[in-house]
């Protein structure tokens, strides 16, 4: 692990948000999911991220989901709260709610929908942190917000104490490694990869941990993987990563002809969790759709191959 002693490290799954068939937060299922993950040995929980359907949920449902996660975690692991909104004032409102509900950190993207300049992105992060005094992660997810956070920008925000970590879902492994190198002298900074299928490689490059959506489905596997990396057992880590990479093919179950990336990812994770008996339903937020019976059978076959059914 990194010598800089990161504040957040290990396996921090981005929780799915279980829903009832009418779209409300399924609190009992969410409580079971939290318990399932904590008992598996995860070191944190990321609520209301992309896997958590944050962009699809009403404010009331986001509040309810975060309230349930914080209560169920009961201080055993830190809770990171996604504060994902289009503009600065709206993000600040979400961050204020996160602080009130007991989150341990916020996770913030660049503004989106609006047309913005890199200097405005910088002002955005600084304004959010000035308004709400919680540790803050920059969430680099250009596929969703259409802005790529530059390495130098991330490092400048980190050096100034504005951000306490990076949650990298950019797919830019070169840039992520540059951040890891540039942040080596910043005590407490946490570099977390969201790249499910190359966690072993990113840990070898100096990542402090992972935020894998697939970690909802197989938290034990990711805990074993990150532990093997931390102990320098790279052959064991590769074997575990290879198994998880094969399992990740559940995201290919939903037909790309009728389902977008959010459905294929989050829908597959929810379907797998329902098959494993952790959550009651694989319901997703509209306009997404649940997986069909045939697609569910594909997910089940991958779970069986991975030894999870």
Backbone torsions as a table, in degrees:
resi	resn	phi	psi	omega
1	UNK	NA	166.5	-175.7
2	UNK	-66.3	141.5	178.3
3	UNK	-72.9	-5.2	-175.7
4	UNK	-83.0	0.8	177.7
5	UNK	55.4	68.7	-178.5
6	UNK	-63.8	148.3	179.4
7	UNK	-71.8	-34.4	179.5
8	UNK	-123.0	132.2	-177.2
9	UNK	-156.2	178.2	176.7
10	UNK	85.5	-140.5	-176.8
11	UNK	-109.2	117.9	-177.9
12	UNK	-125.8	82.8	-175.8
13	UNK	-63.6	140.8	172.1
14	UNK	-84.3	102.9	-170.2
15	UNK	-61.2	138.3	164.0
16	UNK	-71.1	158.6	176.3
17	UNK	-109.3	100.4	179.4
18	UNK	-61.5	138.8	-178.7
19	UNK	-124.2	152.6	169.9
20	UNK	-79.1	165.7	179.5
21	UNK	-57.5	-24.2	178.7
22	UNK	-95.4	11.3	170.8
23	UNK	91.9	2.0	177.4
24	UNK	-81.9	158.6	177.0
25	UNK	-66.8	127.5	178.4
26	UNK	-88.1	89.8	-174.1
27	UNK	-61.0	-44.5	179.1
28	UNK	-60.8	-39.9	178.2
29	UNK	-66.6	-39.9	179.6
30	UNK	-65.4	-38.4	176.9
31	UNK	-63.5	-41.8	177.6
32	UNK	-64.0	-38.7	178.8
33	UNK	-62.9	-45.8	178.1
34	UNK	-58.4	-45.2	-179.1
35	UNK	-64.2	-42.5	178.1
36	UNK	-57.1	-44.0	-177.7
37	UNK	-73.4	-44.9	-178.7
38	UNK	-64.4	-42.5	179.1
39	UNK	-65.3	-26.3	177.6
40	UNK	-73.9	-15.4	177.1
41	UNK	103.6	16.5	177.4
42	UNK	-64.8	158.9	-174.9
43	UNK	-108.5	3.0	178.4
44	UNK	-175.2	168.6	178.7
45	UNK	-134.3	130.8	177.8
46	UNK	-108.3	105.8	179.5
47	UNK	-93.1	148.0	172.3
48	UNK	64.7	43.1	169.9
49	UNK	-99.2	-159.7	179.5
50	UNK	-62.6	-44.7	178.6
51	UNK	-64.5	-26.2	179.7
52	UNK	-85.0	5.2	176.7
53	UNK	61.2	32.3	-175.6
54	UNK	-56.0	-40.3	-177.4
55	UNK	-70.2	-16.9	-177.8
56	UNK	-93.0	-21.6	-170.4
57	UNK	-87.9	147.2	171.4
58	UNK	-68.4	163.3	177.5
59	UNK	-57.9	-41.2	-178.7
60	UNK	-62.5	-39.9	179.7
61	UNK	-73.0	-35.0	174.7
62	UNK	-63.5	-44.3	178.7
63	UNK	-60.0	-44.3	-178.0
64	UNK	-63.4	-44.1	-179.5
65	UNK	-62.3	-44.6	-179.0
66	UNK	-66.6	-39.7	177.6
67	UNK	-57.9	-45.1	-179.3
68	UNK	-65.3	-43.7	-178.1
69	UNK	-63.5	-45.9	-179.3
70	UNK	-62.3	-44.1	-179.8
71	UNK	-65.0	-43.2	-177.6
72	UNK	-70.3	-34.6	178.1
73	UNK	-66.5	-34.8	173.5
74	UNK	52.9	36.8	176.1
75	UNK	77.6	1.4	-178.1
76	UNK	-71.4	-34.2	175.1
77	UNK	-139.9	154.2	178.2
78	UNK	-69.4	150.6	177.4
79	UNK	-113.4	121.1	175.1
80	UNK	-96.9	131.8	-176.1
81	UNK	-110.9	122.1	174.2
82	UNK	-68.7	125.8	176.4
83	UNK	-116.9	76.5	-168.1
84	UNK	-107.0	107.5	-178.7
85	UNK	-146.2	169.1	-171.9
86	UNK	-71.8	-37.3	-171.6
87	UNK	-137.0	169.1	-170.1
88	UNK	-59.3	-49.6	-176.7
89	UNK	-60.9	-38.3	-179.4
90	UNK	-70.5	-36.5	176.6
91	UNK	-65.7	-41.3	179.2
92	UNK	-59.9	-41.1	176.9
93	UNK	-59.4	-43.9	179.8
94	UNK	-66.2	-38.5	-179.8
95	UNK	-67.1	-37.0	177.1
96	UNK	-63.8	-40.4	177.0
97	UNK	-64.8	-42.9	179.5
98	UNK	-58.8	-43.2	178.9
99	UNK	-64.2	-42.9	-179.5
100	UNK	-63.4	-35.7	-177.1
101	UNK	-84.9	-2.5	172.3
102	UNK	99.3	15.9	176.5
103	UNK	-64.9	151.5	-179.4
104	UNK	-93.7	-15.9	179.6
105	UNK	-163.1	160.6	175.2
106	UNK	-111.0	157.7	176.6
107	UNK	-128.3	120.7	-167.9
108	UNK	-129.7	133.0	174.5
109	UNK	-93.8	172.5	166.3
110	UNK	-64.7	157.6	173.2
111	UNK	-58.4	155.0	178.1
112	UNK	-142.7	171.7	-167.7
113	UNK	71.3	-48.8	177.6
114	UNK	-69.3	156.6	175.5
115	UNK	-94.6	118.9	-168.8
116	UNK	-129.5	159.5	178.4
117	UNK	-103.6	151.9	177.8
118	UNK	-53.7	-35.3	178.3
119	UNK	-66.7	-30.5	177.1
120	UNK	-73.1	-33.4	173.0
121	UNK	-61.5	-43.8	178.2
122	UNK	-60.4	-47.0	180.0
123	UNK	-63.1	-35.1	179.2
124	UNK	-58.4	-53.4	-179.0
125	UNK	-62.7	-41.3	-179.3
126	UNK	-64.9	-38.6	-179.5
127	UNK	-67.7	-40.8	179.6
128	UNK	-63.7	-45.9	-178.3
129	UNK	-66.7	-35.3	178.6
130	UNK	-66.6	-31.1	-176.2
131	UNK	-82.3	-32.2	-175.3
132	UNK	-132.8	113.9	-173.8
133	UNK	-87.1	69.2	170.7
134	UNK	-124.5	149.5	171.6
135	UNK	-51.4	142.1	-174.9
136	UNK	-131.9	132.7	172.6
137	UNK	-99.1	136.7	165.7
138	UNK	-82.2	131.5	-177.4
139	UNK	-107.9	108.4	-177.5
140	UNK	-95.0	101.1	-175.3
141	UNK	-140.3	69.5	-174.4
142	UNK	-61.5	-25.2	178.9
143	UNK	-62.0	-24.1	-179.2
144	UNK	-104.0	-38.9	-175.3
145	UNK	-103.4	-8.5	174.0
146	UNK	64.6	24.4	171.5
147	UNK	-133.7	128.7	176.4
148	UNK	-95.9	126.5	177.1
149	UNK	-76.7	123.6	-179.0
150	UNK	-74.6	149.2	-179.9
151	UNK	-55.3	-50.9	-177.3
152	UNK	-62.6	-33.8	178.4
153	UNK	-67.2	-45.4	178.0
154	UNK	-60.1	-45.6	-177.3
155	UNK	-67.3	-36.1	178.1
156	UNK	-66.3	-42.8	177.7
157	UNK	-64.1	-37.7	178.7
158	UNK	-68.3	-44.1	-178.6
159	UNK	-63.3	-30.7	-179.9
160	UNK	-87.0	2.7	178.4
161	UNK	75.9	15.5	179.6
162	UNK	-77.8	-46.5	177.0
163	UNK	-113.5	149.1	-177.9
164	UNK	-107.3	-2.5	179.9
165	UNK	-177.2	172.1	177.4
166	UNK	-125.7	129.3	169.9
167	UNK	-105.2	105.3	-169.8
168	UNK	-99.6	110.6	173.8
169	UNK	-121.8	30.8	-174.9
170	UNK	-84.5	-22.8	-172.4
171	UNK	78.9	-0.4	179.4
172	UNK	-91.3	83.8	-175.3
173	UNK	-69.4	-28.0	175.4
174	UNK	-65.4	-48.0	178.9
175	UNK	-61.9	-40.5	179.7
176	UNK	-61.7	-42.3	179.6
177	UNK	-65.6	-35.7	176.1
178	UNK	-63.8	-37.4	176.0
179	UNK	-64.6	-44.5	179.4
180	UNK	-58.1	-45.8	179.5
181	UNK	-65.7	-43.9	-176.8
182	UNK	-69.6	-25.0	-178.3
183	UNK	-94.7	7.2	-174.4
184	UNK	-58.0	-30.0	-178.4
185	UNK	-96.2	11.0	-177.9
186	UNK	-103.6	100.9	-177.1
187	UNK	-62.3	135.3	176.8
188	UNK	89.6	-16.5	-179.3
189	UNK	-67.7	139.0	-176.9
190	UNK	-119.8	123.8	177.2
191	UNK	-108.8	108.8	-175.4
192	UNK	-115.7	130.5	177.7
193	UNK	-91.8	140.0	174.2
194	UNK	-104.2	17.0	-173.9
195	UNK	-94.8	93.0	-169.9
196	UNK	-53.8	-35.9	-168.3
197	UNK	-96.8	0.7	176.5
198	UNK	-131.8	33.4	179.6
199	UNK	-60.9	-40.7	-179.8
200	UNK	-60.4	-42.9	179.6
201	UNK	-66.0	-40.6	-179.8
202	UNK	-69.7	-34.8	175.3
203	UNK	-66.2	-39.7	176.4
204	UNK	-62.6	-33.1	179.1
205	UNK	-77.5	-9.0	176.6
206	UNK	116.3	6.7	176.2
207	UNK	-59.7	152.1	179.1
208	UNK	-93.4	-11.5	-179.4
209	UNK	169.6	-170.0	-174.1
210	UNK	-137.2	150.9	175.7
211	UNK	-123.9	73.9	-172.3
212	UNK	-93.2	124.9	176.1
213	UNK	-58.2	-36.3	178.0
214	UNK	-65.8	-15.9	176.5
215	UNK	-63.6	-19.8	171.1
216	UNK	-61.0	-41.2	-172.1
217	UNK	-80.6	-42.3	-177.5
218	UNK	-134.1	67.8	179.8
219	UNK	-62.6	-34.4	-179.6
220	UNK	-60.9	-39.9	179.7
221	UNK	-64.0	-43.2	180.0
222	UNK	-70.2	-34.5	175.8
223	UNK	-63.6	-44.2	176.7
224	UNK	-61.2	-41.5	-178.7
225	UNK	-62.5	-51.7	-177.5
226	UNK	-67.2	-34.7	177.6
227	UNK	-65.0	-41.7	178.6
228	UNK	-63.1	-39.8	177.3
229	UNK	-63.0	-46.0	-178.2
230	UNK	-61.9	-30.5	-178.9
231	UNK	-92.9	3.0	177.9
232	UNK	73.7	19.6	177.8
233	UNK	-92.5	74.6	-168.8
234	UNK	-70.9	-30.4	176.7
235	UNK	-67.0	-41.1	176.9
236	UNK	-64.7	-40.7	179.7
237	UNK	-61.9	-43.5	180.0
238	UNK	-63.1	-42.0	179.7
239	UNK	-62.3	-42.6	179.0
240	UNK	-68.1	-41.4	178.7
241	UNK	-63.9	-38.6	177.8
242	UNK	-61.8	-41.8	178.5
243	UNK	-63.3	-43.8	180.0
244	UNK	-67.6	-34.1	178.2
245	UNK	-64.8	-39.6	175.7
246	UNK	-65.7	-40.9	178.8
247	UNK	-63.3	-32.2	-177.4
248	UNK	-61.8	-14.3	178.6
249	UNK	-66.8	-4.9	172.8
250	UNK	-60.0	-25.3	-179.2
251	UNK	-72.1	-10.4	176.8
252	UNK	-93.1	1.8	-174.8
253	UNK	-69.4	-41.8	-178.0
254	UNK	-76.2	136.6	-177.1
255	UNK	-64.9	126.8	176.7
256	UNK	-67.4	-10.3	177.4
257	UNK	-73.4	-23.9	-175.3
258	UNK	-130.9	2.3	-176.7
259	UNK	-140.2	133.1	176.5
260	UNK	-83.4	-177.2	-175.1
261	UNK	-61.4	-36.3	-179.7
262	UNK	-66.5	-40.2	177.5
263	UNK	-67.4	-44.1	-176.4
264	UNK	-65.2	-33.5	178.7
265	UNK	-84.7	-69.1	-177.6
266	UNK	-61.4	-37.3	178.5
267	UNK	-63.9	-39.6	177.9
268	UNK	-67.0	-41.3	179.5
269	UNK	-62.4	-43.8	-179.9
270	UNK	-66.2	-40.0	178.0
271	UNK	-61.1	-43.5	179.4
272	UNK	-63.8	-41.7	179.7
273	UNK	-66.8	-35.9	176.4
274	UNK	-67.0	-40.7	177.8
275	UNK	-64.0	-33.5	179.2
276	UNK	-81.4	-4.8	177.0
277	UNK	81.4	14.8	-178.7
278	UNK	-84.1	-41.6	177.6
279	UNK	-119.6	159.0	-171.9
280	UNK	-81.0	-28.8	-171.7
281	UNK	-144.9	152.1	175.9
282	UNK	-97.6	20.3	-178.9
283	UNK	-58.3	140.7	178.5
284	UNK	-126.9	165.6	-178.9
285	UNK	-76.9	139.7	174.2
286	UNK	-68.0	147.3	12.8
287	UNK	-89.6	12.6	174.8
288	UNK	-66.4	167.4	179.1
289	UNK	-132.3	155.5	173.2
290	UNK	-72.5	157.8	177.0
291	UNK	-70.8	148.1	178.7
292	UNK	-75.0	173.0	178.2
293	UNK	-61.1	-42.5	179.1
294	UNK	-65.0	-41.9	179.0
295	UNK	-66.0	-36.9	178.3
296	UNK	-64.1	-36.8	177.8
297	UNK	-64.9	-33.9	176.6
298	UNK	-65.3	-45.0	177.2
299	UNK	-58.8	-45.2	-178.9
300	UNK	-60.9	-37.4	-179.5
301	UNK	-66.3	-37.9	177.5
302	UNK	-69.3	-38.2	176.9
303	UNK	-62.8	-42.1	179.6
304	UNK	-63.9	-43.2	178.6
305	UNK	-60.8	-35.0	-179.7
306	UNK	-82.5	-1.2	-179.8
307	UNK	77.9	26.6	-175.5
308	UNK	-107.3	0.2	175.5
309	UNK	-122.1	NA	NA
